[in-house]
Amino acid sequence: MEGNLLLAARPTSSSTGKPLLIFKQIAAALAVESEQAAQGRYRRKVGNLGGGNASYDGTP
């Protein structure tokens, strides 16, 4: 279930072209210490399904 929730948190917004949640926000929600930890968890649970850049967090 966690993988599905993580996957749902990362789709790109049609209005901004950026992910709905950045890994900093996901890290806070998962209570992990860093964005990198959240990215690692995302990759383990979801994988790189789209072949896109999973490390892109949407920040300028």
mmCIF file of the N, C-alpha and C atoms, coordinates in Angstrom:
data_MODEL
# 
_entry.id   MODEL 
# 
loop_
_atom_site.group_PDB 
_atom_site.id 
_atom_site.type_symbol 
_atom_site.label_atom_id 
_atom_site.label_alt_id 
_atom_site.label_comp_id 
_atom_site.label_asym_id 
_atom_site.label_entity_id 
_atom_site.label_seq_id 
_atom_site.pdbx_PDB_ins_code 
_atom_site.Cartn_x 
_atom_site.Cartn_y 
_atom_site.Cartn_z 
_atom_site.occupancy 
_atom_site.B_iso_or_equiv 
_atom_site.pdbx_formal_charge 
_atom_site.auth_seq_id 
_atom_site.auth_comp_id 
_atom_site.auth_asym_id 
_atom_site.auth_atom_id 
_atom_site.pdbx_PDB_model_num 
ATOM 1   N N  . MET A 1 1  ? 0.824  -1.185 0.000   1.00 0.00 ? 1  MET A N  1 
ATOM 2   C CA . MET A 1 1  ? 0.000  0.000  0.000   1.00 0.00 ? 1  MET A CA 1 
ATOM 3   C C  . MET A 1 1  ? 0.877  1.261  0.000   1.00 0.00 ? 1  MET A C  1 
ATOM 4   N N  . GLU A 1 2  ? 1.989  1.224  0.715   1.00 0.00 ? 2  GLU A N  1 
ATOM 5   C CA . GLU A 1 2  ? 2.855  2.402  0.758   1.00 0.00 ? 2  GLU A CA 1 
ATOM 6   C C  . GLU A 1 2  ? 3.356  2.769  -0.642  1.00 0.00 ? 2  GLU A C  1 
ATOM 7   N N  . GLY A 1 3  ? 3.690  1.776  -1.440  1.00 0.00 ? 3  GLY A N  1 
ATOM 8   C CA . GLY A 1 3  ? 4.135  2.037  -2.803  1.00 0.00 ? 3  GLY A CA 1 
ATOM 9   C C  . GLY A 1 3  ? 3.081  2.756  -3.615  1.00 0.00 ? 3  GLY A C  1 
ATOM 10  N N  . ASN A 1 4  ? 1.831  2.357  -3.458  1.00 0.00 ? 4  ASN A N  1 
ATOM 11  C CA . ASN A 1 4  ? 0.734  3.013  -4.175  1.00 0.00 ? 4  ASN A CA 1 
ATOM 12  C C  . ASN A 1 4  ? 0.568  4.462  -3.736  1.00 0.00 ? 4  ASN A C  1 
ATOM 13  N N  . LEU A 1 5  ? 0.709  4.709  -2.441  1.00 0.00 ? 5  LEU A N  1 
ATOM 14  C CA . LEU A 1 5  ? 0.590  6.080  -1.938  1.00 0.00 ? 5  LEU A CA 1 
ATOM 15  C C  . LEU A 1 5  ? 1.746  6.948  -2.434  1.00 0.00 ? 5  LEU A C  1 
ATOM 16  N N  . LEU A 1 6  ? 2.947  6.379  -2.426  1.00 0.00 ? 6  LEU A N  1 
ATOM 17  C CA . LEU A 1 6  ? 4.096  7.126  -2.938  1.00 0.00 ? 6  LEU A CA 1 
ATOM 18  C C  . LEU A 1 6  ? 3.937  7.424  -4.422  1.00 0.00 ? 6  LEU A C  1 
ATOM 19  N N  . LEU A 1 7  ? 3.468  6.460  -5.157  1.00 0.00 ? 7  LEU A N  1 
ATOM 20  C CA . LEU A 1 7  ? 3.239  6.656  -6.584  1.00 0.00 ? 7  LEU A CA 1 
ATOM 21  C C  . LEU A 1 7  ? 2.195  7.745  -6.823  1.00 0.00 ? 7  LEU A C  1 
ATOM 22  N N  . ALA A 1 8  ? 1.150  7.762  -6.018  1.00 0.00 ? 8  ALA A N  1 
ATOM 23  C CA . ALA A 1 8  ? 0.092  8.767  -6.158  1.00 0.00 ? 8  ALA A CA 1 
ATOM 24  C C  . ALA A 1 8  ? 0.594  10.167 -5.808  1.00 0.00 ? 8  ALA A C  1 
ATOM 25  N N  . ALA A 1 9  ? 1.627  10.266 -4.976  1.00 0.00 ? 9  ALA A N  1 
ATOM 26  C CA . ALA A 1 9  ? 2.141  11.567 -4.555  1.00 0.00 ? 9  ALA A CA 1 
ATOM 27  C C  . ALA A 1 9  ? 3.047  12.211 -5.590  1.00 0.00 ? 9  ALA A C  1 
ATOM 28  N N  . ARG A 1 10 ? 3.520  11.470 -6.567  1.00 0.00 ? 10 ARG A N  1 
ATOM 29  C CA . ARG A 1 10 ? 4.509  11.982 -7.496  1.00 0.00 ? 10 ARG A CA 1 
ATOM 30  C C  . ARG A 1 10 ? 4.046  12.318 -8.910  1.00 0.00 ? 10 ARG A C  1 
ATOM 31  N N  . PRO A 1 11 ? 2.770  12.151 -9.286  1.00 0.00 ? 11 PRO A N  1 
ATOM 32  C CA . PRO A 1 11 ? 2.432  12.499 -10.670 1.00 0.00 ? 11 PRO A CA 1 
ATOM 33  C C  . PRO A 1 11 ? 2.626  13.996 -10.917 1.00 0.00 ? 11 PRO A C  1 
ATOM 34  N N  . THR A 1 12 ? 2.863  14.327 -12.136 1.00 0.00 ? 12 THR A N  1 
ATOM 35  C CA . THR A 1 12 ? 3.075  15.718 -12.517 1.00 0.00 ? 12 THR A CA 1 
ATOM 36  C C  . THR A 1 12 ? 1.747  16.446 -12.613 1.00 0.00 ? 12 THR A C  1 
ATOM 37  N N  . SER A 1 13 ? 1.710  17.629 -12.034 1.00 0.00 ? 13 SER A N  1 
ATOM 38  C CA . SER A 1 13 ? 0.527  18.478 -12.117 1.00 0.00 ? 13 SER A CA 1 
ATOM 39  C C  . SER A 1 13 ? 0.383  18.991 -13.540 1.00 0.00 ? 13 SER A C  1 
ATOM 40  N N  . SER A 1 14 ? -0.815 18.933 -14.064 1.00 0.00 ? 14 SER A N  1 
ATOM 41  C CA . SER A 1 14 ? -1.030 19.417 -15.429 1.00 0.00 ? 14 SER A CA 1 
ATOM 42  C C  . SER A 1 14 ? -0.909 20.936 -15.524 1.00 0.00 ? 14 SER A C  1 
ATOM 43  N N  . SER A 1 15 ? -1.142 21.636 -14.428 1.00 0.00 ? 15 SER A N  1 
ATOM 44  C CA . SER A 1 15 ? -1.084 23.099 -14.490 1.00 0.00 ? 15 SER A CA 1 
ATOM 45  C C  . SER A 1 15 ? 0.331  23.645 -14.320 1.00 0.00 ? 15 SER A C  1 
ATOM 46  N N  . THR A 1 16 ? 1.180  22.975 -13.524 1.00 0.00 ? 16 THR A N  1 
ATOM 47  C CA . THR A 1 16 ? 2.526  23.495 -13.285 1.00 0.00 ? 16 THR A CA 1 
ATOM 48  C C  . THR A 1 16 ? 3.621  22.690 -13.981 1.00 0.00 ? 16 THR A C  1 
ATOM 49  N N  . GLY A 1 17 ? 3.331  21.437 -14.317 1.00 0.00 ? 17 GLY A N  1 
ATOM 50  C CA . GLY A 1 17 ? 4.341  20.578 -14.909 1.00 0.00 ? 17 GLY A CA 1 
ATOM 51  C C  . GLY A 1 17 ? 5.321  20.018 -13.898 1.00 0.00 ? 17 GLY A C  1 
ATOM 52  N N  . LYS A 1 18 ? 5.041  20.230 -12.620 1.00 0.00 ? 18 LYS A N  1 
ATOM 53  C CA . LYS A 1 18 ? 5.913  19.751 -11.541 1.00 0.00 ? 18 LYS A CA 1 
ATOM 54  C C  . LYS A 1 18 ? 5.182  18.675 -10.739 1.00 0.00 ? 18 LYS A C  1 
ATOM 55  N N  . PRO A 1 19 ? 5.932  17.828 -10.030 1.00 0.00 ? 19 PRO A N  1 
ATOM 56  C CA . PRO A 1 19 ? 5.281  16.809 -9.192  1.00 0.00 ? 19 PRO A CA 1 
ATOM 57  C C  . PRO A 1 19 ? 4.375  17.449 -8.143  1.00 0.00 ? 19 PRO A C  1 
ATOM 58  N N  . LEU A 1 20 ? 3.322  16.734 -7.765  1.00 0.00 ? 20 LEU A N  1 
ATOM 59  C CA . LEU A 1 20 ? 2.396  17.259 -6.758  1.00 0.00 ? 20 LEU A CA 1 
ATOM 60  C C  . LEU A 1 20 ? 3.093  17.465 -5.418  1.00 0.00 ? 20 LEU A C  1 
ATOM 61  N N  . LEU A 1 21 ? 3.942  16.518 -5.031  1.00 0.00 ? 21 LEU A N  1 
ATOM 62  C CA . LEU A 1 21 ? 4.708  16.642 -3.788  1.00 0.00 ? 21 LEU A CA 1 
ATOM 63  C C  . LEU A 1 21 ? 6.187  16.482 -4.100  1.00 0.00 ? 21 LEU A C  1 
ATOM 64  N N  . ILE A 1 22 ? 7.017  17.310 -3.475  1.00 0.00 ? 22 ILE A N  1 
ATOM 65  C CA . ILE A 1 22 ? 8.453  17.149 -3.635  1.00 0.00 ? 22 ILE A CA 1 
ATOM 66  C C  . ILE A 1 22 ? 8.947  16.195 -2.555  1.00 0.00 ? 22 ILE A C  1 
ATOM 67  N N  . PHE A 1 23 ? 10.142 15.648 -2.753  1.00 0.00 ? 23 PHE A N  1 
ATOM 68  C CA . PHE A 1 23 ? 10.652 14.648 -1.815  1.00 0.00 ? 23 PHE A CA 1 
ATOM 69  C C  . PHE A 1 23 ? 10.864 15.218 -0.415  1.00 0.00 ? 23 PHE A C  1 
ATOM 70  N N  . LYS A 1 24 ? 11.058 16.510 -0.289  1.00 0.00 ? 24 LYS A N  1 
ATOM 71  C CA . LYS A 1 24 ? 11.167 17.120 1.042   1.00 0.00 ? 24 LYS A CA 1 
ATOM 72  C C  . LYS A 1 24 ? 9.847  16.946 1.799   1.00 0.00 ? 24 LYS A C  1 
ATOM 73  N N  . GLN A 1 25 ? 8.737  17.143 1.111   1.00 0.00 ? 25 GLN A N  1 
ATOM 74  C CA . GLN A 1 25 ? 7.414  16.972 1.730   1.00 0.00 ? 25 GLN A CA 1 
ATOM 75  C C  . GLN A 1 25 ? 7.143  15.498 2.033   1.00 0.00 ? 25 GLN A C  1 
ATOM 76  N N  . ILE A 1 26 ? 7.547  14.634 1.120   1.00 0.00 ? 26 ILE A N  1 
ATOM 77  C CA . ILE A 1 26 ? 7.358  13.200 1.332   1.00 0.00 ? 26 ILE A CA 1 
ATOM 78  C C  . ILE A 1 26 ? 8.186  12.728 2.513   1.00 0.00 ? 26 ILE A C  1 
ATOM 79  N N  . ALA A 1 27 ? 9.421  13.232 2.630   1.00 0.00 ? 27 ALA A N  1 
ATOM 80  C CA . ALA A 1 27 ? 10.290 12.869 3.753   1.00 0.00 ? 27 ALA A CA 1 
ATOM 81  C C  . ALA A 1 27 ? 9.636  13.234 5.082   1.00 0.00 ? 27 ALA A C  1 
ATOM 82  N N  . ALA A 1 28 ? 9.040  14.415 5.142   1.00 0.00 ? 28 ALA A N  1 
ATOM 83  C CA . ALA A 1 28 ? 8.367  14.844 6.377   1.00 0.00 ? 28 ALA A CA 1 
ATOM 84  C C  . ALA A 1 28 ? 7.181  13.935 6.693   1.00 0.00 ? 28 ALA A C  1 
ATOM 85  N N  . ALA A 1 29 ? 6.419  13.575 5.677   1.00 0.00 ? 29 ALA A N  1 
ATOM 86  C CA . ALA A 1 29 ? 5.245  12.720 5.888   1.00 0.00 ? 29 ALA A CA 1 
ATOM 87  C C  . ALA A 1 29 ? 5.642  11.312 6.318   1.00 0.00 ? 29 ALA A C  1 
ATOM 88  N N  . LEU A 1 30 ? 6.783  10.829 5.808   1.00 0.00 ? 30 LEU A N  1 
ATOM 89  C CA . LEU A 1 30 ? 7.250  9.483  6.156   1.00 0.00 ? 30 LEU A CA 1 
ATOM 90  C C  . LEU A 1 30 ? 8.077  9.474  7.438   1.00 0.00 ? 30 LEU A C  1 
ATOM 91  N N  . ALA A 1 31 ? 8.382  10.663 7.949   1.00 0.00 ? 31 ALA A N  1 
ATOM 92  C CA . ALA A 1 31 ? 9.217  10.810 9.148   1.00 0.00 ? 31 ALA A CA 1 
ATOM 93  C C  . ALA A 1 31 ? 10.601 10.202 8.933   1.00 0.00 ? 31 ALA A C  1 
ATOM 94  N N  . VAL A 1 32 ? 11.165 10.437 7.741   1.00 0.00 ? 32 VAL A N  1 
ATOM 95  C CA . VAL A 1 32 ? 12.542 10.042 7.474   1.00 0.00 ? 32 VAL A CA 1 
ATOM 96  C C  . VAL A 1 32 ? 13.415 11.289 7.543   1.00 0.00 ? 32 VAL A C  1 
ATOM 97  N N  . GLU A 1 33 ? 14.707 11.092 7.715   1.00 0.00 ? 33 GLU A N  1 
ATOM 98  C CA . GLU A 1 33 ? 15.592 12.209 8.018   1.00 0.00 ? 33 GLU A CA 1 
ATOM 99  C C  . GLU A 1 33 ? 15.970 13.102 6.841   1.00 0.00 ? 33 GLU A C  1 
ATOM 100 N N  . SER A 1 34 ? 15.840 12.606 5.611   1.00 0.00 ? 34 SER A N  1 
ATOM 101 C CA . SER A 1 34 ? 16.304 13.415 4.485   1.00 0.00 ? 34 SER A CA 1 
ATOM 102 C C  . SER A 1 34 ? 15.485 13.139 3.229   1.00 0.00 ? 34 SER A C  1 
ATOM 103 N N  . GLU A 1 35 ? 15.640 14.066 2.282   1.00 0.00 ? 35 GLU A N  1 
ATOM 104 C CA . GLU A 1 35 ? 15.011 13.884 0.983   1.00 0.00 ? 35 GLU A CA 1 
ATOM 105 C C  . GLU A 1 35 ? 15.567 12.637 0.300   1.00 0.00 ? 35 GLU A C  1 
ATOM 106 N N  . GLN A 1 36 ? 16.870 12.410 0.468   1.00 0.00 ? 36 GLN A N  1 
ATOM 107 C CA . GLN A 1 36 ? 17.508 11.249 -0.145  1.00 0.00 ? 36 GLN A CA 1 
ATOM 108 C C  . GLN A 1 36 ? 16.932 9.955  0.412   1.00 0.00 ? 36 GLN A C  1 
ATOM 109 N N  . ALA A 1 37 ? 16.635 9.929  1.702   1.00 0.00 ? 37 ALA A N  1 
ATOM 110 C CA . ALA A 1 37 ? 16.020 8.740  2.298   1.00 0.00 ? 37 ALA A CA 1 
ATOM 111 C C  . ALA A 1 37 ? 14.633 8.508  1.711   1.00 0.00 ? 37 ALA A C  1 
ATOM 112 N N  . ALA A 1 38 ? 13.885 9.589  1.506   1.00 0.00 ? 38 ALA A N  1 
ATOM 113 C CA . ALA A 1 38 ? 12.557 9.468  0.897   1.00 0.00 ? 38 ALA A CA 1 
ATOM 114 C C  . ALA A 1 38 ? 12.672 8.989  -0.549  1.00 0.00 ? 38 ALA A C  1 
ATOM 115 N N  . GLN A 1 39 ? 13.665 9.483  -1.282  1.00 0.00 ? 39 GLN A N  1 
ATOM 116 C CA . GLN A 1 39 ? 13.871 9.044  -2.663  1.00 0.00 ? 39 GLN A CA 1 
ATOM 117 C C  . GLN A 1 39 ? 14.232 7.566  -2.711  1.00 0.00 ? 39 GLN A C  1 
ATOM 118 N N  . GLY A 1 40 ? 15.081 7.131  -1.792  1.00 0.00 ? 40 GLY A N  1 
ATOM 119 C CA . GLY A 1 40 ? 15.462 5.724  -1.743  1.00 0.00 ? 40 GLY A CA 1 
ATOM 120 C C  . GLY A 1 40 ? 14.273 4.839  -1.444  1.00 0.00 ? 40 GLY A C  1 
ATOM 121 N N  . ARG A 1 41 ? 13.453 5.282  -0.522  1.00 0.00 ? 41 ARG A N  1 
ATOM 122 C CA . ARG A 1 41 ? 12.253 4.518  -0.187  1.00 0.00 ? 41 ARG A CA 1 
ATOM 123 C C  . ARG A 1 41 ? 11.316 4.451  -1.378  1.00 0.00 ? 41 ARG A C  1 
ATOM 124 N N  . TYR A 1 42 ? 11.163 5.575  -2.072  1.00 0.00 ? 42 TYR A N  1 
ATOM 125 C CA . TYR A 1 42 ? 10.330 5.620  -3.270  1.00 0.00 ? 42 TYR A CA 1 
ATOM 126 C C  . TYR A 1 42 ? 10.837 4.617  -4.300  1.00 0.00 ? 42 TYR A C  1 
ATOM 127 N N  . ARG A 1 43 ? 12.143 4.633  -4.553  1.00 0.00 ? 43 ARG A N  1 
ATOM 128 C CA . ARG A 1 43 ? 12.714 3.721  -5.547  1.00 0.00 ? 43 ARG A CA 1 
ATOM 129 C C  . ARG A 1 43 ? 12.530 2.259  -5.150  1.00 0.00 ? 43 ARG A C  1 
ATOM 130 N N  . ARG A 1 44 ? 12.684 1.962  -3.856  1.00 0.00 ? 44 ARG A N  1 
ATOM 131 C CA . ARG A 1 44 ? 12.507 0.575  -3.406  1.00 0.00 ? 44 ARG A CA 1 
ATOM 132 C C  . ARG A 1 44 ? 11.059 0.126  -3.527  1.00 0.00 ? 44 ARG A C  1 
ATOM 133 N N  . LYS A 1 45 ? 10.128 1.008  -3.193  1.00 0.00 ? 45 LYS A N  1 
ATOM 134 C CA . LYS A 1 45 ? 8.711  0.638  -3.200  1.00 0.00 ? 45 LYS A CA 1 
ATOM 135 C C  . LYS A 1 45 ? 8.085  0.711  -4.586  1.00 0.00 ? 45 LYS A C  1 
ATOM 136 N N  . VAL A 1 46 ? 8.472  1.713  -5.368  1.00 0.00 ? 46 VAL A N  1 
ATOM 137 C CA . VAL A 1 46 ? 7.825  1.968  -6.651  1.00 0.00 ? 46 VAL A CA 1 
ATOM 138 C C  . VAL A 1 46 ? 8.722  1.574  -7.812  1.00 0.00 ? 46 VAL A C  1 
ATOM 139 N N  . GLY A 1 47 ? 10.016 1.783  -7.675  1.00 0.00 ? 47 GLY A N  1 
ATOM 140 C CA . GLY A 1 47 ? 10.928 1.562  -8.785  1.00 0.00 ? 47 GLY A CA 1 
ATOM 141 C C  . GLY A 1 47 ? 10.887 2.744  -9.715  1.00 0.00 ? 47 GLY A C  1 
ATOM 142 N N  . ASN A 1 48 ? 11.576 2.643  -10.790 1.00 0.00 ? 48 ASN A N  1 
ATOM 143 C CA . ASN A 1 48 ? 11.596 3.712  -11.778 1.00 0.00 ? 48 ASN A CA 1 
ATOM 144 C C  . ASN A 1 48 ? 10.679 3.307  -12.927 1.00 0.00 ? 48 ASN A C  1 
ATOM 145 N N  . LEU A 1 49 ? 9.391  3.268  -12.652 1.00 0.00 ? 49 LEU A N  1 
ATOM 146 C CA . LEU A 1 49 ? 8.409  2.731  -13.582 1.00 0.00 ? 49 LEU A CA 1 
ATOM 147 C C  . LEU A 1 49 ? 8.372  3.443  -14.920 1.00 0.00 ? 49 LEU A C  1 
ATOM 148 N N  . GLY A 1 50 ? 8.442  4.757  -14.898 1.00 0.00 ? 50 GLY A N  1 
ATOM 149 C CA . GLY A 1 50 ? 8.315  5.507  -16.133 1.00 0.00 ? 50 GLY A CA 1 
ATOM 150 C C  . GLY A 1 50 ? 9.622  5.731  -16.847 1.00 0.00 ? 50 GLY A C  1 
ATOM 151 N N  . GLY A 1 51 ? 10.730 5.327  -16.241 1.00 0.00 ? 51 GLY A N  1 
ATOM 152 C CA . GLY A 1 51 ? 12.020 5.574  -16.842 1.00 0.00 ? 51 GLY A CA 1 
ATOM 153 C C  . GLY A 1 51 ? 12.420 7.034  -16.763 1.00 0.00 ? 51 GLY A C  1 
ATOM 154 N N  . GLY A 1 52 ? 11.594 7.837  -16.086 1.00 0.00 ? 52 GLY A N  1 
ATOM 155 C CA . GLY A 1 52 ? 11.886 9.255  -15.948 1.00 0.00 ? 52 GLY A CA 1 
ATOM 156 C C  . GLY A 1 52 ? 12.870 9.512  -14.836 1.00 0.00 ? 52 GLY A C  1 
ATOM 157 N N  . ASN A 1 53 ? 13.075 10.764 -14.533 1.00 0.00 ? 53 ASN A N  1 
ATOM 158 C CA . ASN A 1 53 ? 14.029 11.157 -13.516 1.00 0.00 ? 53 ASN A CA 1 
ATOM 159 C C  . ASN A 1 53 ? 13.351 11.164 -12.161 1.00 0.00 ? 53 ASN A C  1 
ATOM 160 N N  . ALA A 1 54 ? 13.467 10.071 -11.414 1.00 0.00 ? 54 ALA A N  1 
ATOM 161 C CA . ALA A 1 54 ? 12.806 9.949  -10.117 1.00 0.00 ? 54 ALA A CA 1 
ATOM 162 C C  . ALA A 1 54 ? 13.411 10.874 -9.085  1.00 0.00 ? 54 ALA A C  1 
ATOM 163 N N  . SER A 1 55 ? 14.611 11.389 -9.338  1.00 0.00 ? 55 SER A N  1 
ATOM 164 C CA . SER A 1 55 ? 15.239 12.259 -8.365  1.00 0.00 ? 55 SER A CA 1 
ATOM 165 C C  . SER A 1 55 ? 14.784 13.714 -8.520  1.00 0.00 ? 55 SER A C  1 
ATOM 166 N N  . TYR A 1 56 ? 14.133 14.042 -9.623  1.00 0.00 ? 56 TYR A N  1 
ATOM 167 C CA . TYR A 1 56 ? 13.642 15.397 -9.808  1.00 0.00 ? 56 TYR A CA 1 
ATOM 168 C C  . TYR A 1 56 ? 12.569 15.696 -8.780  1.00 0.00 ? 56 TYR A C  1 
ATOM 169 N N  . ASP A 1 57 ? 12.782 16.739 -7.998  1.00 0.00 ? 57 ASP A N  1 
ATOM 170 C CA . ASP A 1 57 ? 11.823 17.021 -6.932  1.00 0.00 ? 57 ASP A CA 1 
ATOM 171 C C  . ASP A 1 57 ? 10.904 18.192 -7.213  1.00 0.00 ? 57 ASP A C  1 
ATOM 172 N N  . GLY A 1 58 ? 11.048 18.825 -8.365  1.00 0.00 ? 58 GLY A N  1 
ATOM 173 C CA . GLY A 1 58 ? 10.131 19.903 -8.737  1.00 0.00 ? 58 GLY A CA 1 
ATOM 174 C C  . GLY A 1 58 ? 10.536 21.269 -8.244  1.00 0.00 ? 58 GLY A C  1 
ATOM 175 N N  . THR A 1 59 ? 11.644 21.383 -7.529  1.00 0.00 ? 59 THR A N  1 
ATOM 176 C CA . THR A 1 59 ? 12.066 22.692 -7.053  1.00 0.00 ? 59 THR A CA 1 
ATOM 177 C C  . THR A 1 59 ? 12.857 23.384 -8.147  1.00 0.00 ? 59 THR A C  1 
ATOM 178 N N  . PRO A 1 60 ? 12.766 24.710 -8.185  1.00 0.00 ? 60 PRO A N  1 
ATOM 179 C CA . PRO A 1 60 ? 13.472 25.460 -9.234  1.00 0.00 ? 60 PRO A CA 1 
ATOM 180 C C  . PRO A 1 60 ? 14.972 25.388 -9.069  1.00 0.00 ? 60 PRO A C  1 
# 
